[in-house]
């Protein structure tokens, strides 16, 4: 039984000449290409979204520099695996050959695992290349960050993915060059666009669409394959929106959503809302952020904003997705259109600062409760002025803040 090798793997470039994308790194005269050409490699982190060529680039680097290449995945590799690689790297070094240790999903390694290869990186026993889809500032140890150069890989453009699709369609050995495949320019552009900068997604979808479009009838002797929009949509199944609910893009998009509402841009607010919901975000999370927004950014300027936000939260709990999307849209538009005021937010922030910095300031005696005789003897509650029956002058003389904050104004 033959083993199926995915098209994305078969079409993986073997050299920089074949590599498509990341011109800011591997274009003529660019930093990474110069390091490769001059064989001045150093340990590095390749940070970028899925399908942008991180693994491929690491393999090409090893090939171009004639280095021994070892690939591990942080998902299933352990400390022992790393130590074995280090020992082998020492042997290669004695023979005058360098070793590149490539670790995919390096952000999944814990601190102890990351620390294992630090000495070997430090003394040049091996060159470390780590690939991650997460922000290294948050997910990689500072010790490792300081010993590596971070290179940011960008999502591939639609034009670049079209080039990759064309290469797969024309390649006789590894692609579909030997098949009679027809696909319109418009449908090809649609496939490239819906891949959202991910070459692997594009090639996987192309492969599946080709399988779906291949004739099955015995009397069909033409063997022509026509890939239609319908086959592409079936192959994609979903929009493939980049949105890691626990990663950086999650915070980037919720930040854009919040700031769009704050700026009163209804169209942008609705777009970011749709992006989150389409990518699978919990509607209750969005509803909670809207509730927060109603008090933080609108506050006293519109007393109906908070009830509107809490009503949207209740609606999401009652009916769930996808129906509650319109409830969130209503609340989003309301918040974006409302007049904004941050006076309450600023006042509370200042009060919170004093509460943290001033410590446990004592409650003034006249404000204390006195349920026992001892407390009364200690003058708890003495000279308290009952405000509903007091004169304006009496109320003006009564102090409610601790002595150290007397006269402090928050609002």
C-alpha positions as CSV (number, residue, x, y, z in Angstrom):
1,X,0.0,0.0,0.0
2,X,1.4,3.3,-1.1
3,X,1.9,6.1,1.5
4,X,0.2,9.4,0.6
5,X,2.5,12.4,0.7
6,X,0.5,15.7,0.9
7,X,1.0,18.0,-2.1
8,X,2.2,20.7,0.3
9,X,5.1,18.5,1.4
10,X,6.0,17.4,-2.1
11,X,6.0,21.0,-3.3
12,X,8.2,22.2,-0.5
13,X,11.0,24.3,-2.0
14,X,14.5,22.9,-1.8
15,X,16.5,26.2,-2.4
16,X,16.2,29.9,-2.1
17,X,15.7,30.2,-5.8
18,X,12.4,28.2,-5.5
19,X,11.3,29.9,-2.3
20,X,8.4,32.3,-2.7
21,X,7.7,35.1,-0.3
22,X,9.5,36.9,2.6
23,X,11.4,39.2,0.3
24,X,12.2,41.4,3.2
25,X,14.4,38.6,4.6
26,X,15.7,36.6,1.7
27,X,15.5,39.1,-1.2
28,X,18.7,40.3,-2.8
29,X,20.8,42.2,-0.3
30,X,18.5,41.4,2.6
31,X,19.8,40.3,6.0
32,X,19.0,36.6,6.1
33,X,20.1,36.0,2.5
34,X,23.4,37.7,3.3
35,X,23.9,35.6,6.4
36,X,23.3,32.5,4.4
37,X,25.5,33.5,1.4
38,X,28.4,34.4,3.7
39,X,27.9,31.4,5.9
40,X,27.6,33.7,9.0
41,X,24.6,32.0,10.5
42,X,23.6,32.6,14.1
43,X,20.8,31.1,16.2
44,X,17.5,32.6,15.4
45,X,13.7,32.5,15.9
46,X,11.4,32.5,12.9
47,X,8.1,34.1,14.0
48,X,5.1,34.1,11.7
49,X,1.6,32.8,11.0
50,X,1.1,29.2,9.8
51,X,2.0,28.3,6.3
52,X,4.4,31.2,5.7
53,X,7.5,29.0,5.1
54,X,9.2,28.8,8.5
55,X,10.1,25.1,8.3
56,X,11.0,25.3,4.7
57,X,13.3,28.2,5.3
58,X,15.1,26.4,8.1
59,X,15.7,23.3,5.8
60,X,16.9,25.6,3.0
61,X,19.3,27.3,5.4
62,X,20.8,23.9,6.3
63,X,21.1,22.8,2.7
64,X,22.6,26.1,1.5
65,X,25.2,26.1,4.3
66,X,25.9,22.3,4.2
67,X,25.0,21.9,7.8
68,X,23.8,18.7,9.5
69,X,20.0,19.3,10.0
70,X,18.0,17.9,12.9
71,X,14.3,18.7,13.3
72,X,12.3,18.2,16.5
73,X,8.8,19.2,17.3
74,X,8.1,20.8,20.7
75,X,4.8,18.9,20.8
76,X,6.5,15.5,21.3
77,X,10.2,16.0,22.0
78,X,11.6,16.0,25.5
79,X,14.8,16.9,27.3
80,X,16.4,13.6,26.5
81,X,15.9,14.1,22.7
82,X,17.6,17.5,23.0
83,X,20.5,16.1,24.9
84,X,21.0,13.4,22.3
85,X,21.1,16.1,19.6
86,X,23.7,18.1,21.6
87,X,25.9,15.0,22.0
88,X,25.8,14.3,18.3
89,X,26.4,17.9,17.5
90,X,29.6,17.8,19.5
91,X,30.8,14.9,17.4
92,X,30.0,16.7,14.1
93,X,31.8,19.8,15.4
94,X,34.9,17.7,16.0
95,X,34.7,16.6,12.4
96,X,34.5,20.2,11.3
97,X,30.7,20.2,10.5
98,X,28.1,22.3,12.0
99,X,24.6,21.2,13.2
100,X,21.4,23.1,12.9
101,X,18.8,22.1,15.4
102,X,15.3,23.2,14.2
103,X,12.5,23.1,16.8
104,X,9.0,23.6,15.5
105,X,6.4,25.1,17.8
106,X,9.2,26.1,20.2
107,X,6.8,28.1,22.3
108,X,5.4,24.8,23.6
109,X,8.7,24.0,25.3
110,X,8.7,24.9,29.0
111,X,11.5,26.8,30.7
112,X,13.5,23.6,31.7
113,X,13.3,22.3,28.1
114,X,14.4,25.6,26.6
115,X,17.3,25.9,29.1
116,X,18.8,22.5,28.0
117,X,20.3,23.7,24.8
118,X,21.3,27.2,26.0
119,X,24.9,26.2,26.8
120,X,25.3,24.6,23.3
121,X,23.9,27.7,21.6
122,X,26.3,29.8,23.8
123,X,29.5,27.9,22.9
124,X,28.6,27.3,19.2
125,X,28.1,23.6,19.5
126,X,25.0,24.0,17.4
127,X,23.0,26.6,15.7
128,X,19.5,26.8,17.0
129,X,16.5,27.7,14.8
130,X,13.1,27.9,16.5
131,X,9.8,28.4,14.7
132,X,6.8,29.8,16.5
133,X,3.4,31.3,15.6
134,X,3.3,33.0,19.0
135,X,4.9,36.3,20.0
136,X,8.4,35.3,21.3
137,X,8.3,38.1,23.8
138,X,5.6,36.3,25.7
139,X,6.4,32.6,25.0
140,X,10.2,32.3,24.8
141,X,12.5,32.6,27.8
142,X,14.5,35.8,28.0
143,X,17.7,33.8,28.2
144,X,17.0,32.2,24.9
145,X,15.7,35.5,23.4
146,X,19.0,37.2,24.2
147,X,21.0,34.5,22.4
148,X,18.9,34.6,19.2
149,X,17.9,36.9,16.4
150,X,14.2,37.1,15.8
151,X,13.1,37.2,12.2
152,X,9.4,38.0,11.5
153,X,7.7,36.2,8.6
154,X,4.7,37.9,7.0
155,X,1.6,36.2,5.7
156,X,2.0,35.5,2.0
157,X,0.3,37.9,-0.4
158,X,-2.4,36.7,-2.8
159,X,0.0,37.1,-5.7
160,X,2.6,35.0,-3.9
161,X,0.1,32.2,-3.2
162,X,-1.0,32.3,-6.8
163,X,2.6,31.7,-7.8
164,X,2.7,28.7,-5.5
165,X,-0.5,27.3,-6.9
166,X,0.8,27.8,-10.5
167,X,4.0,25.9,-9.5
168,X,1.9,23.0,-8.2
169,X,-0.3,22.9,-11.3
170,X,2.7,22.9,-13.7
171,X,5.2,20.6,-11.8
172,X,5.2,17.2,-13.5
173,X,7.2,15.4,-10.8
174,X,5.7,16.6,-7.5
175,X,2.6,18.5,-8.6
176,X,-0.2,18.1,-11.1
177,X,1.7,18.9,-14.2
178,X,0.8,15.6,-15.8
179,X,-2.9,16.1,-15.2
180,X,-5.2,18.1,-17.5
181,X,-6.5,20.5,-14.9
182,X,-8.6,23.6,-15.7
183,X,-9.2,26.4,-13.3
184,X,-10.3,29.9,-14.1
185,X,-8.2,32.8,-13.2
186,X,-11.0,34.1,-11.0
187,X,-11.3,30.8,-9.1
188,X,-7.6,30.6,-8.6
189,X,-7.6,34.1,-7.2
190,X,-10.5,33.1,-4.9
191,X,-8.5,30.1,-3.6
192,X,-5.4,32.2,-3.0
193,X,-7.4,34.9,-1.3
194,X,-9.3,32.5,1.0
195,X,-6.0,30.9,2.1
196,X,-5.4,34.0,4.1
197,X,-1.6,34.1,3.6
198,X,-1.2,30.4,4.3
199,X,0.5,28.4,1.5
200,X,-0.2,25.1,3.2
201,X,-3.9,25.8,3.3
202,X,-3.9,26.8,-0.4
203,X,-2.1,23.6,-1.5
204,X,-4.2,21.3,0.7
205,X,-7.3,22.8,-0.7
206,X,-6.0,22.6,-4.2
207,X,-5.2,18.9,-3.7
208,X,-8.6,18.1,-2.2
209,X,-10.5,20.1,-4.9
210,X,-8.6,18.2,-7.6
211,X,-9.6,14.9,-6.0
212,X,-13.3,16.1,-5.9
213,X,-13.1,17.2,-9.5
214,X,-11.5,14.0,-10.9
215,X,-14.0,12.1,-13.0
216,X,-15.0,8.7,-11.6
217,X,-17.0,7.2,-14.6
218,X,-15.4,4.3,-16.4
219,X,-16.4,5.6,-19.8
220,X,-14.9,9.1,-19.2
221,X,-11.7,8.8,-21.3
222,X,-10.8,12.4,-21.5
223,X,-9.7,12.6,-17.8
224,X,-10.1,16.3,-17.9
225,X,-10.3,17.9,-14.5
226,X,-12.2,21.2,-14.1
227,X,-11.8,22.8,-10.6
228,X,-14.8,25.0,-10.0
229,X,-15.7,27.4,-7.2
230,X,-17.9,24.8,-5.6
231,X,-15.1,22.3,-5.4
232,X,-12.8,25.0,-3.8
233,X,-15.4,25.9,-1.3
234,X,-15.9,22.3,-0.3
235,X,-12.2,21.8,0.0
236,X,-11.7,24.9,2.2
237,X,-14.8,24.1,4.4
238,X,-14.1,27.3,6.5
239,X,-12.7,30.7,6.0
240,X,-9.4,29.8,7.7
241,X,-9.4,33.1,9.5
242,X,-6.3,33.6,11.6
243,X,-7.5,33.9,15.2
244,X,-5.8,32.1,18.1
245,X,-8.2,32.5,21.0
246,X,-5.3,32.4,23.5
247,X,-2.6,34.0,21.4
248,X,-1.5,37.4,20.2
249,X,-4.0,37.7,17.3
250,X,-6.8,37.3,19.8
251,X,-5.7,40.4,21.7
252,X,-4.9,42.3,18.5
253,X,-8.4,41.9,17.2
254,X,-10.3,42.5,20.5
255,X,-8.1,45.7,20.8
256,X,-9.1,46.8,17.3
257,X,-12.7,46.1,18.2
258,X,-12.6,48.2,21.4
259,X,-10.7,51.1,19.8
260,X,-13.1,51.2,16.8
261,X,-16.1,51.5,19.1
262,X,-14.2,54.1,21.1
263,X,-13.4,56.0,17.9
264,X,-17.1,55.9,16.8
265,X,-16.3,53.9,13.7
266,X,-19.4,51.8,13.3
267,X,-18.2,50.0,10.1
268,X,-14.9,49.0,11.6
269,X,-16.5,47.9,14.9
270,X,-18.9,45.6,13.0
271,X,-16.1,44.2,10.9
272,X,-13.9,43.2,13.9
273,X,-17.0,41.8,15.6
274,X,-17.7,39.6,12.5
275,X,-14.0,38.5,12.4
276,X,-14.1,37.3,16.0
277,X,-17.5,35.5,15.7
278,X,-16.6,33.9,12.3
279,X,-13.3,32.6,13.8
280,X,-15.1,31.0,16.7
281,X,-14.7,33.4,19.5
282,X,-17.0,32.9,22.5
283,X,-19.9,35.4,22.2
284,X,-20.0,35.8,25.9
285,X,-16.4,37.0,26.0
286,X,-17.3,39.7,23.4
287,X,-20.4,40.6,25.4
288,X,-18.4,41.0,28.6
289,X,-16.0,43.3,26.8
290,X,-19.0,45.4,25.6
291,X,-20.3,45.6,29.2
292,X,-16.9,46.9,30.3
293,X,-16.8,49.4,27.4
294,X,-20.2,50.8,28.4
295,X,-18.8,52.0,31.8
296,X,-15.2,52.6,30.8
297,X,-15.7,54.6,27.6
298,X,-19.3,55.8,27.8
299,X,-20.0,56.1,31.5
300,X,-22.2,58.9,32.6
301,X,-22.6,60.4,29.2
302,X,-25.2,57.8,28.3
303,X,-26.9,56.0,31.3
304,X,-28.6,53.6,28.9
305,X,-25.3,52.1,27.5
306,X,-24.8,49.7,30.4
307,X,-28.3,48.3,30.4
308,X,-28.0,47.8,26.6
309,X,-24.7,46.0,27.1
310,X,-26.0,43.7,29.8
311,X,-29.1,43.0,27.8
312,X,-26.8,41.8,24.9
313,X,-25.0,39.6,27.3
314,X,-28.3,38.0,28.5
315,X,-29.4,37.5,24.9
316,X,-26.1,35.6,24.1
317,X,-26.7,33.4,27.1
318,X,-30.3,32.7,26.1
319,X,-30.0,31.9,22.4
320,X,-26.3,31.4,21.7
321,X,-24.6,31.4,18.3
322,X,-25.2,32.1,15.5
323,X,-28.5,33.8,16.4
324,X,-26.9,36.1,19.0
325,X,-24.6,37.6,16.5
326,X,-27.2,40.2,15.7
327,X,-27.7,41.0,19.3
328,X,-24.0,41.7,19.7
329,X,-24.1,43.8,16.5
330,X,-26.9,45.9,17.9
331,X,-24.9,46.5,21.1
332,X,-21.8,47.2,19.1
333,X,-23.4,49.8,16.9
334,X,-25.1,51.4,20.0
335,X,-21.7,51.7,21.8
336,X,-19.9,53.1,18.7
337,X,-22.6,55.7,18.2
338,X,-22.9,56.8,21.8
339,X,-21.2,59.9,23.2
340,X,-18.1,59.0,25.1
341,X,-16.9,60.0,28.5
342,X,-14.0,58.5,30.6
343,X,-14.5,60.6,33.7
344,X,-15.8,57.7,35.8
345,X,-13.1,55.4,34.6
346,X,-10.4,58.0,35.3
347,X,-11.9,58.8,38.7
348,X,-12.0,55.1,39.7
349,X,-8.4,54.6,38.4
350,X,-7.2,57.4,40.6
351,X,-9.1,56.2,43.6
352,X,-7.7,52.7,43.0
353,X,-4.2,54.1,42.9
354,X,-4.6,55.8,46.3
355,X,-6.1,52.6,47.7
356,X,-3.0,50.6,46.6
357,X,-0.4,53.2,47.5
358,X,-1.7,54.7,50.7
359,X,-2.2,51.3,52.4
360,X,-4.8,50.7,55.1
361,X,-5.9,54.2,56.0
362,X,-8.1,54.1,59.0
363,X,-11.8,54.8,58.7
364,X,-12.8,58.1,60.4
365,X,-14.3,57.4,63.8
366,X,-17.6,59.1,63.0
367,X,-18.1,56.8,60.0
368,X,-17.6,53.6,61.9
369,X,-20.4,51.3,63.0
370,X,-20.9,50.9,66.8
371,X,-22.9,47.8,67.5
372,X,-21.4,47.2,71.0
373,X,-20.9,49.3,74.1
374,X,-17.1,49.1,73.8
375,X,-17.2,50.5,70.4
376,X,-19.4,53.4,71.5
377,X,-17.0,54.0,74.4
378,X,-14.2,54.2,71.8
379,X,-16.3,56.9,70.1
380,X,-17.2,54.8,67.1
381,X,-20.0,56.7,65.2
382,X,-19.7,59.7,67.5
383,X,-20.5,63.1,65.8
384,X,-21.8,61.4,62.6
385,X,-24.2,63.7,60.9
386,X,-27.3,61.9,59.4
387,X,-27.3,63.5,56.0
388,X,-31.0,63.1,55.0
389,X,-32.0,65.3,58.0
390,X,-28.9,67.5,58.1
391,X,-28.6,71.1,56.9
392,X,-26.6,71.9,53.9
393,X,-24.0,73.6,56.1
394,X,-23.8,70.5,58.3
395,X,-23.3,68.2,55.3
396,X,-20.6,70.4,54.0
397,X,-18.6,70.1,57.2
398,X,-18.7,66.3,57.3
399,X,-15.7,64.5,55.9
400,X,-16.0,61.0,54.4
401,X,-12.4,60.3,53.3
402,X,-9.6,59.2,55.5
403,X,-7.7,62.0,57.1
404,X,-4.7,61.6,54.8
405,X,-6.9,62.1,51.8
406,X,-8.9,65.0,53.1
407,X,-10.1,67.2,50.3
408,X,-9.1,64.8,47.5
409,X,-11.1,65.1,44.3
410,X,-11.5,62.2,42.0
411,X,-14.5,63.4,40.0
